[in-house]
């Protein structure tokens, strides 16, 4: 087991042990927020025929057309119908948005640029050949790859598949994640708070984060700081793809989670990662099942989740997006300095096309309220010294799964 390692080394050890989920076919109506496992090629062209993008008149344009141009209306083409009459010179068809272009026609003029009386149409502004026609396959060609594997199937992508007539897609199975909070100080919400106790918030926070990234979550009842109960509860989660625990991860007499993991024959990959807050994180593996042991401090647990657990679950789920790191300018200062790397919660502020990070929130490891409104983690290197307003550091987005 390695100890007090860098975040990069921790991710290297974890990523080597990740196995992608099995795949399954689902109906399109059940595909929202699933991860595509097999790229989709279009079975049809889009649009499937030459169509009109507006209400107007389709006709045969030529360079010799006078202004205004008199034509005779010989047919009407609503959307959803298919024209059978071919247009000749001097003829036009009244056409509506989305309707197919009739044979013979080579343009569409806007309704607003015409005047009609009975079957006579006067075009005040004739158009040239090719005007206002959306050609077959202009958006998508038949056989073209429209969505690649690893794509999150959000509502627009599901709508696109529906427009192409795709009924089923192959997706990765949702990871099944076990969630366990430990600590003799914990009480369930809804009970009267007893002296020396705190409410169990981590289960609720982490359950939401796990659901947000597309996991099916099994929540175990929290356990006190006693080894037999902890081992028994961990064993009840051994059918999960991964387990996330909070509490009992440090080095005190009542921090038992590492001993409990060893008690279920779990191999510990590492303990302690060299950053704040959230240093006492441990990760183990048993077979293909990963165990993430996070700090019991709420904000520390969330930050460690964002830095280590969420990327692991994304890779496990088959997602192809990478964690983006980018420069930000600091919109406020942070007075503490130290040898250890630190991640500051911050809110993104946009100024003249640049991203600024406002860290003006409490930064303690247990301050859960500071995560509300924070959407950045700012990376302050070890030994950096106090953060000054206006300086440039690196950051990445957090709590951004609302686009799923």
C-alpha positions as CSV (number, residue, x, y, z in Angstrom):
1,X,0.0,0.0,0.0
2,X,1.3,3.4,-0.9
3,X,0.8,6.4,1.4
4,X,0.7,10.2,1.1
5,X,0.8,10.2,-2.6
6,X,0.1,12.8,-5.2
7,X,-3.4,13.2,-6.7
8,X,-2.0,12.3,-10.1
9,X,-0.4,9.1,-8.7
10,X,-3.7,8.2,-6.9
11,X,-5.6,8.6,-10.2
12,X,-3.0,6.4,-12.0
13,X,-3.5,3.6,-9.5
14,X,-7.3,3.9,-9.6
15,X,-7.6,4.2,-13.4
16,X,-5.6,1.0,-13.9
17,X,-8.2,-0.9,-12.0
18,X,-11.3,0.4,-13.6
19,X,-13.3,-2.0,-15.8
20,X,-16.1,-0.6,-18.0
21,X,-19.6,-1.8,-17.4
22,X,-21.3,-4.4,-19.6
23,X,-23.6,-3.2,-22.3
24,X,-27.3,-3.6,-22.8
25,X,-29.9,-2.5,-25.4
26,X,-32.6,-0.1,-24.3
27,X,-35.6,1.5,-26.0
28,X,-35.1,5.1,-27.0
29,X,-37.7,6.2,-24.4
30,X,-35.4,4.8,-21.7
31,X,-32.1,6.2,-23.1
32,X,-32.1,9.6,-21.4
33,X,-28.8,10.2,-19.6
34,X,-27.4,6.8,-20.5
35,X,-23.9,6.4,-22.0
36,X,-23.8,5.2,-25.6
37,X,-21.7,2.1,-25.9
38,X,-21.8,1.6,-29.7
39,X,-21.6,4.5,-32.2
40,X,-24.8,5.2,-34.2
41,X,-24.8,5.6,-37.9
42,X,-27.8,7.2,-39.6
43,X,-30.2,4.7,-41.4
44,X,-31.6,7.5,-43.5
45,X,-30.6,10.9,-45.0
46,X,-31.7,14.0,-43.1
47,X,-33.8,15.5,-44.4
48,X,-35.0,12.4,-46.3
49,X,-36.1,14.6,-49.3
50,X,-35.6,18.1,-50.7
51,X,-37.9,20.3,-48.6
52,X,-39.0,23.8,-48.2
53,X,-37.8,25.7,-45.1
54,X,-40.7,28.3,-45.3
55,X,-44.2,28.9,-46.5
56,X,-44.2,30.2,-50.1
57,X,-44.5,29.1,-53.7
58,X,-42.3,26.6,-55.5
59,X,-41.6,27.2,-59.2
60,X,-39.1,26.9,-62.0
61,X,-36.8,29.9,-61.9
62,X,-34.7,31.1,-64.9
63,X,-32.4,34.0,-65.5
64,X,-34.9,35.6,-67.9
65,X,-37.7,35.9,-65.3
66,X,-39.3,39.4,-65.3
67,X,-40.1,41.4,-62.2
68,X,-42.8,41.0,-61.2
69,X,-43.2,37.4,-62.3
70,X,-46.8,36.1,-63.1
71,X,-47.4,32.4,-62.4
72,X,-50.3,30.0,-62.3
73,X,-50.9,28.0,-59.2
74,X,-51.6,24.4,-60.1
75,X,-51.3,22.6,-56.8
76,X,-50.9,22.9,-53.0
77,X,-48.4,20.9,-50.9
78,X,-48.9,20.8,-47.1
79,X,-46.3,19.2,-44.9
80,X,-46.7,15.5,-44.7
81,X,-47.9,15.1,-48.3
82,X,-45.9,14.1,-51.3
83,X,-46.5,16.0,-54.6
84,X,-47.3,13.9,-57.7
85,X,-47.7,16.7,-60.3
86,X,-44.5,18.0,-62.1
87,X,-44.3,21.7,-62.5
88,X,-43.6,23.3,-65.8
89,X,-42.5,26.8,-66.8
90,X,-44.9,29.5,-65.7
91,X,-46.5,27.2,-63.1
92,X,-46.1,27.2,-59.3
93,X,-47.2,25.2,-56.3
94,X,-48.3,26.7,-52.9
95,X,-45.9,25.0,-50.4
96,X,-45.7,25.0,-46.7
97,X,-42.7,24.6,-44.3
98,X,-41.3,21.1,-44.3
99,X,-43.2,20.0,-47.4
100,X,-41.3,18.2,-50.2
101,X,-40.2,20.2,-53.3
102,X,-42.3,19.1,-56.3
103,X,-40.5,17.6,-59.4
104,X,-39.6,20.4,-61.8
105,X,-39.3,23.2,-59.2
106,X,-35.9,24.6,-58.5
107,X,-36.7,27.3,-55.9
108,X,-39.2,28.6,-53.3
109,X,-40.2,32.2,-52.9
110,X,-41.4,33.6,-49.6
111,X,-45.2,34.0,-49.2
112,X,-44.6,37.6,-48.1
113,X,-43.0,38.5,-51.5
114,X,-46.1,37.4,-53.5
115,X,-49.6,38.4,-54.2
116,X,-52.3,35.9,-55.2
117,X,-55.9,36.1,-56.7
118,X,-57.6,32.8,-57.4
119,X,-55.1,30.7,-59.2
120,X,-53.0,33.6,-60.3
121,X,-49.8,34.4,-58.4
122,X,-47.7,37.5,-58.9
123,X,-44.1,37.3,-57.5
124,X,-42.8,40.7,-56.7
125,X,-39.3,39.5,-55.8
126,X,-38.3,36.6,-58.0
127,X,-35.6,34.4,-56.7
128,X,-32.8,32.5,-58.4
129,X,-32.6,28.7,-59.0
130,X,-31.7,26.9,-55.7
131,X,-33.1,29.5,-53.4
132,X,-34.9,28.3,-50.2
133,X,-34.5,24.6,-50.7
134,X,-33.1,22.3,-48.0
135,X,-31.6,19.4,-50.0
136,X,-31.9,15.8,-49.1
137,X,-29.0,14.8,-46.8
138,X,-28.0,18.4,-46.2
139,X,-27.9,17.8,-42.4
140,X,-27.0,14.1,-42.3
141,X,-26.0,11.6,-44.9
142,X,-27.3,8.0,-44.8
143,X,-24.6,5.9,-43.1
144,X,-22.9,8.9,-41.5
145,X,-21.9,8.5,-37.8
146,X,-24.1,10.8,-35.8
147,X,-23.2,9.9,-32.2
148,X,-20.0,8.2,-31.1
149,X,-19.6,5.8,-28.2
150,X,-19.1,7.4,-24.8
151,X,-21.6,10.2,-25.6
152,X,-24.1,11.1,-22.8
153,X,-27.6,10.7,-24.3
154,X,-29.1,14.0,-23.4
155,X,-32.6,15.1,-24.6
156,X,-31.3,16.7,-27.9
157,X,-29.3,13.6,-28.8
158,X,-32.3,11.3,-28.0
159,X,-34.4,13.6,-30.2
160,X,-31.9,13.3,-33.0
161,X,-32.1,9.5,-32.8
162,X,-35.9,9.7,-32.9
163,X,-35.8,11.9,-36.0
164,X,-33.6,9.2,-37.7
165,X,-36.1,6.5,-36.7
166,X,-33.6,4.7,-34.3
167,X,-35.7,2.7,-31.9
168,X,-33.0,1.0,-29.7
169,X,-29.5,2.0,-28.7
170,X,-26.7,0.0,-27.0
171,X,-25.6,1.7,-23.8
172,X,-23.4,0.8,-20.8
173,X,-25.1,-0.6,-17.8
174,X,-25.4,1.9,-15.0
175,X,-22.8,1.3,-12.3
176,X,-24.3,0.0,-9.0
177,X,-22.7,1.9,-6.2
178,X,-22.9,1.0,-2.5
179,X,-22.9,4.0,-0.1
180,X,-22.0,3.8,3.6
181,X,-21.5,6.5,6.2
182,X,-19.8,5.5,9.5
183,X,-19.5,7.3,12.8
184,X,-20.9,6.9,16.3
185,X,-21.7,10.6,16.3
186,X,-24.3,10.2,13.5
187,X,-28.0,10.5,13.7
188,X,-30.7,10.1,11.1
189,X,-32.6,13.2,10.0
190,X,-36.1,13.4,11.5
191,X,-34.9,12.5,15.0
192,X,-34.3,14.9,17.9
193,X,-30.7,15.8,17.9
194,X,-28.9,14.4,21.0
195,X,-25.9,16.0,22.8
196,X,-22.6,15.3,21.0
197,X,-24.4,14.1,17.9
198,X,-24.7,15.4,14.3
199,X,-27.1,14.6,11.5
200,X,-25.9,12.3,8.8
201,X,-25.6,14.7,5.8
202,X,-22.9,12.8,3.8
203,X,-25.3,10.0,2.8
204,X,-27.7,12.5,1.3
205,X,-25.0,14.6,-0.4
206,X,-23.1,11.7,-1.9
207,X,-26.3,9.9,-3.0
208,X,-27.3,12.9,-5.0
209,X,-23.8,13.2,-6.6
210,X,-23.8,9.5,-7.5
211,X,-27.2,9.7,-9.0
212,X,-26.2,12.8,-10.9
213,X,-23.4,10.9,-12.6
214,X,-25.8,8.1,-13.6
215,X,-25.3,5.5,-10.9
216,X,-27.8,3.2,-9.3
217,X,-27.2,3.7,-5.6
218,X,-27.8,1.3,-2.7
219,X,-27.6,3.1,0.6
220,X,-26.6,1.1,3.7
221,X,-27.7,2.1,7.1
222,X,-24.9,4.1,8.8
223,X,-22.9,2.2,11.4
224,X,-21.2,3.3,14.6
225,X,-17.4,3.2,15.0
226,X,-17.4,-0.6,15.8
227,X,-15.4,-3.0,13.6
228,X,-17.9,-6.0,13.5
229,X,-20.8,-3.8,12.3
230,X,-18.6,-2.1,9.8
231,X,-17.3,-5.3,8.3
232,X,-20.8,-6.9,8.2
233,X,-22.2,-3.8,6.4
234,X,-19.4,-3.8,3.9
235,X,-20.1,-7.5,3.2
236,X,-23.7,-6.6,2.5
237,X,-22.5,-4.4,-0.4
238,X,-20.2,-6.9,-2.1
239,X,-22.5,-7.3,-5.0
240,X,-22.0,-3.6,-6.0
241,X,-19.6,-2.5,-8.7
242,X,-18.0,0.0,-6.3
243,X,-18.5,1.2,-2.7
244,X,-18.1,4.7,-1.4
245,X,-17.7,5.2,2.4
246,X,-17.4,8.3,4.5
247,X,-15.9,8.6,8.0
248,X,-13.4,6.5,9.8
249,X,-10.7,7.2,7.2
250,X,-8.1,9.0,9.4
251,X,-5.6,7.6,12.0
252,X,-7.5,7.9,15.2
253,X,-8.5,5.0,17.5
254,X,-12.0,5.0,16.1
255,X,-11.0,5.3,12.5
256,X,-11.7,1.7,11.5
257,X,-12.6,1.7,7.8
258,X,-9.2,0.6,6.6
259,X,-9.1,-2.3,9.1
260,X,-12.7,-3.2,8.0
261,X,-11.7,-3.2,4.3
262,X,-8.8,-5.5,5.1
263,X,-11.3,-7.6,7.1
264,X,-13.3,-8.3,3.9
265,X,-10.1,-9.3,2.0
266,X,-9.8,-6.0,0.2
267,X,-6.3,-4.9,-1.1
268,X,-5.6,-1.3,-0.2
269,X,-4.0,0.6,-3.1
270,X,-3.2,3.7,-1.1
271,X,-4.0,5.7,2.0
272,X,-3.7,9.5,2.1
273,X,-3.4,11.8,-0.9
274,X,-1.2,14.9,-0.6
275,X,-3.8,17.7,-0.8
276,X,-6.2,19.6,1.5
277,X,-9.0,19.2,2.4
278,X,-9.5,15.4,2.2
279,X,-6.0,14.0,2.8
280,X,-7.1,10.8,4.6
281,X,-8.7,9.1,1.6
282,X,-8.1,5.4,1.0
283,X,-8.9,3.3,-2.0
284,X,-8.9,-0.5,-2.1
285,X,-9.9,-3.2,-4.5
286,X,-11.4,-6.7,-4.2
287,X,-11.8,-8.5,-7.5
288,X,-13.2,-5.9,-9.8
289,X,-14.9,-4.0,-7.0
290,X,-13.4,-0.6,-6.0
291,X,-13.8,0.8,-2.5
292,X,-13.4,4.6,-2.0
293,X,-13.0,5.6,1.7
294,X,-13.6,9.4,2.1
295,X,-13.3,11.8,5.0
296,X,-16.3,12.2,7.2
297,X,-15.9,16.0,7.0
298,X,-18.7,17.0,4.5
299,X,-16.8,19.5,2.3
300,X,-13.7,17.3,2.3
301,X,-15.7,14.3,1.3
302,X,-17.3,16.3,-1.6
303,X,-14.0,17.6,-2.8
304,X,-12.3,14.2,-2.8
305,X,-15.4,12.9,-4.6
306,X,-15.0,15.5,-7.3
307,X,-11.2,14.9,-7.7
308,X,-11.1,11.1,-7.6
309,X,-14.5,9.3,-7.4
310,X,-16.4,11.2,-10.1
311,X,-13.7,10.7,-12.7
312,X,-13.5,7.0,-11.8
313,X,-17.2,6.5,-12.2
314,X,-17.2,8.4,-15.5
315,X,-14.6,6.0,-16.8
316,X,-16.4,3.0,-15.4
317,X,-19.6,4.2,-17.1
318,X,-17.9,4.4,-20.5
319,X,-17.9,8.2,-20.8
320,X,-15.3,9.6,-23.1
321,X,-15.1,13.2,-21.8
322,X,-11.9,14.3,-20.1
323,X,-11.5,16.4,-17.0
324,X,-10.7,19.9,-18.2
325,X,-8.1,22.0,-16.4
326,X,-7.9,25.6,-17.4
327,X,-6.3,28.9,-16.1
328,X,-8.4,31.3,-14.0
329,X,-7.7,34.7,-12.4
330,X,-8.4,35.1,-8.8
331,X,-11.2,37.5,-7.9
332,X,-10.3,37.4,-4.2
333,X,-7.4,36.4,-1.9
334,X,-6.8,33.5,0.4
335,X,-4.5,34.2,3.3
336,X,-3.3,30.8,4.4
337,X,-0.1,29.2,3.2
338,X,1.3,25.8,3.7
339,X,3.5,23.1,2.3
340,X,0.6,20.9,1.2
341,X,-1.4,21.3,-2.0
342,X,-4.8,22.9,-1.5
343,X,-8.0,23.0,-3.5
344,X,-10.1,26.1,-3.0
345,X,-13.8,26.1,-3.6
346,X,-14.8,29.1,-5.7
347,X,-17.5,30.6,-7.9
348,X,-16.8,31.4,-11.5
349,X,-17.1,35.0,-12.5
350,X,-16.8,36.1,-16.1
351,X,-15.1,39.4,-16.8
352,X,-14.3,40.7,-20.3
353,X,-14.2,37.2,-21.7
354,X,-12.1,35.7,-19.0
355,X,-12.9,33.3,-16.1
356,X,-12.2,34.6,-12.7
357,X,-12.5,32.6,-9.5
358,X,-14.1,34.1,-6.4
359,X,-13.0,32.1,-3.3
360,X,-14.8,34.3,-0.8
361,X,-16.4,31.4,1.0
362,X,-15.4,29.5,4.2
363,X,-12.8,27.0,3.2
364,X,-12.8,24.6,6.2
365,X,-13.0,20.9,5.5
366,X,-16.3,20.6,7.3
367,X,-18.0,23.6,5.9
368,X,-20.7,22.1,3.6
369,X,-22.4,25.4,3.0
370,X,-19.3,26.6,1.1
371,X,-20.1,24.1,-1.7
372,X,-23.4,25.7,-2.4
373,X,-22.8,28.1,-5.3
374,X,-19.2,26.8,-5.9
375,X,-18.6,25.5,-9.3
376,X,-14.8,25.6,-9.4
377,X,-11.9,23.9,-7.6
378,X,-8.8,26.1,-7.7
379,X,-5.5,24.2,-7.5
380,X,-3.1,25.9,-5.2
381,X,0.4,24.2,-5.4
382,X,2.1,23.1,-2.2
383,X,4.4,25.8,-0.8
384,X,2.6,28.5,-2.9
385,X,2.1,31.0,-0.1
386,X,-1.0,33.2,0.3
387,X,-3.2,33.5,-2.8
388,X,-3.3,37.1,-4.1
389,X,-6.2,38.7,-5.9
390,X,-5.4,38.9,-9.7
391,X,-3.0,36.1,-9.9
392,X,-3.5,33.2,-12.3
393,X,-4.0,29.6,-11.1
394,X,-5.4,26.4,-12.6
395,X,-8.9,25.2,-11.9
396,X,-11.6,22.8,-13.1
397,X,-15.3,22.7,-13.1
398,X,-17.2,20.8,-10.3
399,X,-20.9,20.0,-9.7
400,X,-21.5,20.5,-13.4
401,X,-23.5,17.3,-14.2
402,X,-26.7,19.4,-14.7
403,X,-26.0,19.1,-18.5
404,X,-26.5,15.3,-18.3
